[in-house]
Amino acid sequence: MYLETHRGDFIHRELSDFNHMSRQELVAHLELRGTACFDSESTEELRQCAIDDYEQELAGSDFTTSPYDLSHCRR
């Protein structure tokens, strides 16, 4: 899935990517997404935050609609 960064560009991530990221990679990813990270947060908290963000983005995507789907129009 492509996720938008705070700069307006996009990065590609898969859910499984987060399980293999180091702490530094998680911080870099979350900061690109606009999330502040603190030294007091554990690596697992950062990992769960990245996963939650990904899942929220996925839930907000409606893959069932298409700009070419006219089934909602009355005939």
C-alpha positions as CSV (number, residue, x, y, z in Angstrom):
1,M,0.0,0.0,0.0
2,Y,1.2,3.5,-0.7
3,L,1.1,5.9,2.3
4,E,1.2,9.6,2.0
5,T,4.0,11.4,4.0
6,H,3.8,14.8,5.7
7,R,5.7,16.2,2.7
8,G,3.0,15.1,0.3
9,D,4.9,12.3,-1.4
10,F,4.2,8.6,-1.1
11,I,6.0,5.6,0.3
12,H,5.2,1.9,-0.3
13,R,4.8,-0.3,2.8
14,E,3.4,-3.7,3.5
15,L,2.1,-4.7,6.9
16,S,4.9,-7.3,7.3
17,D,7.5,-4.6,6.8
18,F,6.9,-3.3,10.3
19,N,7.9,-6.6,11.9
20,H,11.4,-6.4,10.4
21,M,12.1,-2.7,11.0
22,S,14.7,-1.5,13.5
23,R,13.8,1.2,16.0
24,Q,15.5,3.8,13.8
25,E,13.5,2.7,10.8
26,L,10.3,2.8,12.7
27,V,11.0,6.3,14.0
28,A,11.9,7.5,10.5
29,H,8.7,5.9,9.1
30,L,6.4,7.4,11.8
31,E,8.0,10.8,11.5
32,L,7.4,10.8,7.7
33,R,3.8,10.0,8.5
34,G,3.7,13.0,10.8
35,T,3.9,11.2,14.2
36,A,6.1,12.5,17.0
37,C,8.4,9.8,18.5
38,F,9.9,10.0,22.0
39,D,12.9,8.2,23.6
40,S,10.7,7.0,26.4
41,E,8.5,4.9,24.0
42,S,9.6,1.3,23.6
43,T,10.4,-0.1,20.2
44,E,7.3,-2.3,20.5
45,E,5.1,0.7,21.2
46,L,6.5,2.4,18.1
47,R,6.0,-0.8,16.0
48,Q,2.4,-1.1,17.2
49,C,1.8,2.6,16.4
50,A,3.1,2.0,12.8
51,I,0.9,-1.0,12.5
52,D,-2.2,0.8,13.8
53,D,-1.5,3.7,11.4
54,Y,-1.3,1.3,8.5
55,E,-4.5,-0.5,9.5
56,Q,-6.4,2.7,9.9
57,E,-5.2,3.8,6.5
58,L,-6.3,0.5,5.0
59,A,-9.7,0.7,6.7
60,G,-10.2,4.2,5.2
61,S,-9.5,2.9,1.7
62,D,-12.6,1.8,-0.2
63,F,-11.4,-0.6,-2.8
64,T,-15.0,-1.5,-3.9
65,T,-15.8,1.7,-5.6
66,S,-14.5,2.8,-9.0
67,P,-14.8,6.1,-10.9
68,Y,-16.3,3.9,-13.7
69,D,-18.9,2.2,-11.4
70,L,-22.3,3.7,-12.3
71,S,-24.4,1.2,-10.4
72,H,-25.5,3.9,-8.0
73,C,-27.1,5.9,-10.8
74,R,-30.9,5.6,-11.3
75,R,-32.0,4.2,-14.6
